[in-house]
């Protein structure tokens, strides 16, 4: 598997899109929702074995996840917005 520093963007539901960047990351992952219409954004980080290692709730279209304190490796980001769940694999340097 290879990662590049390009912005990752995908569609959650309808006209709502999500961007996670940078990937790989050293300490912070930026999370941006396009066409955000309000409401809670729940984000969680899981290690490769499926254990939750971090969780946060945001109430804006732009936030970040702090990866400080996590070992280098592969993690799965779960983003929940308006009952839609989005998954993305990230690499922590």
Order of alpha helices (4+ residues) and beta strands (2+ residues): beta-beta-beta-beta-beta-beta-beta-beta
